Amino acid sequence: MRNTAIFKDKIFLAHDPGSTHIESPGRIKRIYEILNKGENREYFIEPEITPVSKEKLLYNHTENLVNQVAATSGKIYSVLDVDTCTSGESFNAACHAVGAVVGAMDLIFNKSVDNGFGLVRPPGHHAEKNRSMGFCLFNNIAIAAQHARKKYGIKRIFIVDWDVHHGNGTQNAFYETDEVFYLSIHQYPLYPGTGSLRETGSGKGQGYTLNIPLPGDRGIWSMLIFLTQ
């Protein structure tokens, strides 16, 4: 029985910040090719993705930022940040990326699937309330978490962020609440310069942020992968 939803779409390949940019369509293209093989497709559900509305983008971002990113639509190349660039379909891709994660939430809460996995671009965890940065236009997981709080009344959410970089945007989105626990495992010091052990939350959120900064040693990361398998 297929109980895992995989969210993928050709729109995520249309977000192209440049042929030499590290966050290129190639990051997921090969995975898509493997999943599209007949023997693999039978294991997963591939729901249709509905792009997120502006109303939901405002759950975590300012209207000014949403308008700034939307203004890049149809433009061959735009620069939002020193390393965050867009192409003509990037805003559309970003809305679909958020929509995929929000859609996964809905399917899980409606018990249509057991779990979901978003193979989406652009990524999200660096995007701040009023700023796109670090390849990220909108904060996909932060908006989805807010959706779960607002629509389903969820009071306890646990976000695990496992990436070489610290998710500053996601941390800051929930830094002052006790309804979302944010855990990040990342290399430190490294971009964006946040994510120290001392960052543990503020106000009601004190103790609801936990950073596990690790040195850039391949052996330590290999050991961590082994322990979590």
PyMOL commands that set and color helices and strands:
alter all, ss='L'
color gray80, all
select helices_A, chain A and resi 11-14+26-35+38-41+54-57+63-70+90-109+140-152+168-173+203-205+218-228
alter helices_A, ss='H'
color red, helices_A
select strands_A, chain A and resi 4-7+78-81+84-86+115-118+157-162+180-187+209-214
alter strands_A, ss='S'
color yellow, strands_A
deselect
rebuild
show_as cartoon
